[in-house]
Amino acid sequence: MANEWMMDVLADLRQFADQNDMPRLAAELSHARAVACDEIRAAASRKAEGVLCDEGVGGTLPGRVVASQDA
């Protein structure tokens, strides 16, 4: 899987947070890992259905988009 490295990095960061008494960070990293897993599955599903990954559902972009001051 091409995205395994990202999951490994998030797991390593969480382990570091646990070992260094950073429970809130560890919890956020656990959440980030779950979100990454969901996103990877969704992207794989879109790819299997023949949908290009840069196309959003209904033409929208996922997540929050902030315009630059130059826009």
BAKEBA-951131 format. One record per residue (C-alpha): x, y, z; residue in one letter. Coordinates in steps of 0.1 Angstrom, whole numbers, padded with zeros to 4 digits, always signed. Example, Ala and Ser with C-alpha at 12.3 -4.5 7.8 and 13.67 -1.06 7.14 Angstrom:
! residues 2
+0123-0045+0078A+0137-0011+0071S
***
This chain:
! residues 71
+0000+0000+0000M+0014+0034-0011A+0001+0052+0020N+0015+0028+0047E+0043+0052+0054W+0018+0078+0066M+0001+0054+0089M+0035+0044+0103D+0046+0080+0109V+0013+0088+0128L+0017+0056+0149A+0054+0066+0157D+0044+0101+0167L+0016+0088+0189R+0040+0064+0206Q+0064+0093+0212F+0036+0114+0227A+0026+0085+0250D+0062+0080+0261Q+0067+0117+0268N+0036+0124+0289D+0016+0141+0261M-0018+0125+0264P-0038+0151+0245R-0014+0150+0216L-0015+0112+0217A-0053+0113+0215A-0052+0137+0186E-0028+0116+0167L-0050+0085+0173S-0078+0105+0158H-0056+0117+0129A-0047+0081+0122R-0084+0071+0121A-0091+0100+0097V-0062+0091+0075A-0074+0055+0073C-0109+0066+0063D-0095+0090+0037E-0073+0063+0022I-0103+0039+0020R-0124+0066+0004A-0097+0074-0022A-0093+0037-0030A-0131+0034-0034S-0132+0064-0057R-0103+0051-0077K-0120+0016-0080A-0152+0034-0092E-0132+0053-0118G-0136+0087-0101V-0105+0109-0103L-0092+0117-0068C-0092+0155-0075D-0129+0155-0081E-0150+0163-0050G-0185+0150-0045V-0208+0175-0061G-0179+0196-0072G-0169+0205-0036T-0135+0202-0020L-0132+0181+0012P-0122+0200+0043G-0118+0237+0049R-0105+0259+0021V-0091+0293+0029V-0086+0319+0002A-0053+0337+0001S-0051+0374+0005Q-0041+0377-0031D-0074+0362-0043A
***
